[in-house]
């Protein structure tokens, strides 16, 4: 069974235990822990962006021009996703 630390903390108090310490304690209770993975590795350059404006691209039918908020910055982006809409939060690199 795979689960996140966040999910587990919704049901039990984890306190200040590191994932490795928690795995050791679960093992001592008789629950086999095969691996502990840090899923944030490799995501250092990826941020979240909130789409604040969407308008058609003047020269392409399948593209849109979006204005997105990335932190304190407002950035123009050309997007090809058909489901883009104002208010959507997405990843941006």
C-alpha positions as a Markdown table, in Angstrom:
| # | Residue | x | y | z |
|---|---|---|---|---|
| 1 | Unk | 0.0 | 0.0 | 0.0 |
| 2 | Unk | 1.3 | 3.5 | -0.9 |
| 3 | Unk | 0.3 | 6.6 | 0.9 |
| 4 | Unk | 1.5 | 10.1 | 1.5 |
| 5 | Unk | 2.7 | 11.5 | 4.8 |
| 6 | Unk | 0.0 | 14.2 | 4.5 |
| 7 | Unk | -2.7 | 11.5 | 4.2 |
| 8 | Unk | -1.5 | 9.6 | 7.2 |
| 9 | Unk | -1.3 | 12.8 | 9.3 |
| 10 | Unk | -5.1 | 13.2 | 8.7 |
| 11 | Unk | -5.7 | 10.1 | 10.8 |
| 12 | Unk | -2.8 | 10.0 | 13.3 |
| 13 | Unk | -0.6 | 12.5 | 15.1 |
| 14 | Unk | 2.9 | 12.3 | 13.5 |
| 15 | Unk | 4.4 | 15.2 | 15.4 |
| 16 | Unk | 7.9 | 16.1 | 14.4 |
| 17 | Unk | 8.9 | 12.7 | 13.2 |
| 18 | Unk | 10.8 | 12.5 | 9.9 |
| 19 | Unk | 9.5 | 10.1 | 7.3 |
| 20 | Unk | 12.4 | 7.7 | 8.1 |
| 21 | Unk | 11.7 | 7.8 | 11.8 |
| 22 | Unk | 8.0 | 7.2 | 11.1 |
| 23 | Unk | 9.0 | 4.2 | 8.9 |
| 24 | Unk | 11.1 | 2.8 | 11.7 |
| 25 | Unk | 8.2 | 3.1 | 14.2 |
| 26 | Unk | 5.7 | 1.5 | 11.8 |
| 27 | Unk | 8.2 | -1.4 | 11.3 |
| 28 | Unk | 8.5 | -1.8 | 15.1 |
| 29 | Unk | 4.7 | -2.1 | 15.2 |
| 30 | Unk | 4.8 | -5.0 | 12.7 |
| 31 | Unk | 4.0 | -3.1 | 9.6 |
| 32 | Unk | 6.5 | -3.7 | 6.8 |
| 33 | Unk | 7.8 | -0.5 | 5.1 |
| 34 | Unk | 9.4 | -1.3 | 1.8 |
| 35 | Unk | 10.5 | 2.2 | 0.9 |
| 36 | Unk | 10.3 | 5.9 | 1.7 |
| 37 | Unk | 10.3 | 8.2 | -1.3 |
| 38 | Unk | 10.7 | 12.0 | -1.5 |
| 39 | Unk | 8.4 | 12.9 | -4.4 |
| 40 | Unk | 9.6 | 16.5 | -4.5 |
| 41 | Unk | 13.0 | 15.5 | -5.9 |
| 42 | Unk | 13.5 | 16.9 | -9.4 |
| 43 | Unk | 10.8 | 19.6 | -9.1 |
| 44 | Unk | 13.1 | 22.4 | -8.0 |
| 45 | Unk | 12.5 | 24.6 | -11.1 |
| 46 | Unk | 8.7 | 24.1 | -11.3 |
| 47 | Unk | 6.3 | 26.8 | -9.9 |
| 48 | Unk | 2.6 | 27.2 | -9.8 |
| 49 | Unk | 0.8 | 29.7 | -12.0 |
| 50 | Unk | -2.8 | 31.0 | -11.7 |
| 51 | Unk | -4.4 | 31.9 | -15.0 |
| 52 | Unk | -6.0 | 35.4 | -14.8 |
| 53 | Unk | -6.8 | 36.1 | -18.5 |
| 54 | Unk | -7.5 | 34.0 | -21.6 |
| 55 | Unk | -7.9 | 35.3 | -25.1 |
| 56 | Unk | -7.7 | 33.8 | -28.6 |
| 57 | Unk | -4.3 | 33.8 | -30.3 |
| 58 | Unk | -4.5 | 36.2 | -33.3 |
| 59 | Unk | -2.6 | 34.0 | -35.7 |
| 60 | Unk | -3.5 | 30.4 | -34.6 |
| 61 | Unk | -6.9 | 28.7 | -34.1 |
| 62 | Unk | -5.7 | 26.1 | -31.6 |
| 63 | Unk | -3.6 | 28.4 | -29.4 |
| 64 | Unk | -4.6 | 30.9 | -26.7 |
| 65 | Unk | -2.8 | 33.8 | -25.1 |
| 66 | Unk | -2.9 | 33.6 | -21.3 |
| 67 | Unk | -1.9 | 36.0 | -18.6 |
| 68 | Unk | -0.7 | 34.2 | -15.6 |
| 69 | Unk | 0.4 | 35.1 | -12.1 |
| 70 | Unk | 3.6 | 33.4 | -10.9 |
| 71 | Unk | 4.2 | 34.6 | -7.4 |
| 72 | Unk | 4.4 | 38.4 | -7.6 |
| 73 | Unk | 5.0 | 38.4 | -11.4 |
| 74 | Unk | 2.4 | 38.6 | -14.2 |
| 75 | Unk | 3.6 | 36.8 | -17.3 |
| 76 | Unk | 2.2 | 36.3 | -20.8 |
| 77 | Unk | 2.1 | 32.6 | -22.0 |
| 78 | Unk | 1.1 | 31.0 | -25.2 |
| 79 | Unk | -1.0 | 27.9 | -24.5 |
| 80 | Unk | -2.2 | 24.9 | -26.5 |
| 81 | Unk | -4.3 | 23.2 | -23.9 |
| 82 | Unk | -8.0 | 23.1 | -24.9 |
| 83 | Unk | -9.2 | 23.2 | -21.3 |
| 84 | Unk | -7.4 | 26.4 | -20.3 |
| 85 | Unk | -9.7 | 28.8 | -18.3 |
| 86 | Unk | -9.5 | 31.7 | -15.9 |
| 87 | Unk | -8.9 | 30.6 | -12.3 |
| 88 | Unk | -7.0 | 27.4 | -13.2 |
| 89 | Unk | -3.9 | 26.8 | -11.2 |
| 90 | Unk | -1.2 | 24.9 | -13.1 |
| 91 | Unk | 2.5 | 24.1 | -13.2 |
| 92 | Unk | 4.9 | 26.3 | -15.0 |
| 93 | Unk | 8.7 | 25.9 | -15.5 |
